[in-house]
Amino acid sequence: VLWSVADRFYHSPWIQGALLGLKPALVALIFYSAWSIGRVAFDSYGPVLIALAAYAVLRLFRLHPALIIAAAGLIGFLFL
């Protein structure tokens, strides 16, 4: 029952119009947040190298992001 109600609202032109406007705004908010955090977090080469390695591992091995976060935290704790 819930899916039929959600499906009906999802295909509404009003909802589609709202989503069309919200998507770019949400992407902009995510980029702004990343930029704000990055300015503080990347104050030396160590965090930059950890971020690049984490990105490479995510792209190459497709591990769960939680594993990458835990490993990056451990590396940062041990070596920085």
WOPE-V377527 format. One record per residue. N is the residue number from 1. RES is the residue in three letters. BURIAL is 1 if it has 16 or more other ideal C-beta (glycine too) atoms within 10 Angstrom, else 0. Layout:
# WOPE-V377527
<<N & RES & BURIAL> <N & RES & BURIAL>>
This chain:
# WOPE-V377527
<<1 & VAL & 0> <2 & LEU & 0> <3 & TRP & 0> <4 & SER & 0> <5 & VAL & 0> <6 & ALA & 0> <7 & ASP & 0> <8 & ARG & 0> <9 & PHE & 0> <10 & TYR & 0> <11 & HIS & 0> <12 & SER & 0> <13 & PRO & 0> <14 & TRP & 0> <15 & ILE & 0> <16 & GLN & 0> <17 & GLY & 0> <18 & ALA & 0> <19 & LEU & 0> <20 & LEU & 0> <21 & GLY & 0> <22 & LEU & 0> <23 & LYS & 0> <24 & PRO & 0> <25 & ALA & 0> <26 & LEU & 0> <27 & VAL & 0> <28 & ALA & 0> <29 & LEU & 0> <30 & ILE & 0> <31 & PHE & 0> <32 & TYR & 0> <33 & SER & 0> <34 & ALA & 0> <35 & TRP & 0> <36 & SER & 0> <37 & ILE & 0> <38 & GLY & 0> <39 & ARG & 0> <40 & VAL & 0> <41 & ALA & 0> <42 & PHE & 0> <43 & ASP & 0> <44 & SER & 0> <45 & TYR & 0> <46 & GLY & 0> <47 & PRO & 1> <48 & VAL & 0> <49 & LEU & 0> <50 & ILE & 1> <51 & ALA & 0> <52 & LEU & 0> <53 & ALA & 0> <54 & ALA & 1> <55 & TYR & 0> <56 & ALA & 0> <57 & VAL & 0> <58 & LEU & 0> <59 & ARG & 0> <60 & LEU & 0> <61 & PHE & 0> <62 & ARG & 0> <63 & LEU & 0> <64 & HIS & 0> <65 & PRO & 0> <66 & ALA & 0> <67 & LEU & 0> <68 & ILE & 1> <69 & ILE & 0> <70 & ALA & 0> <71 & ALA & 0> <72 & ALA & 1> <73 & GLY & 0> <74 & LEU & 0> <75 & ILE & 0> <76 & GLY & 0> <77 & PHE & 0> <78 & LEU & 0> <79 & PHE & 0> <80 & LEU & 0>>
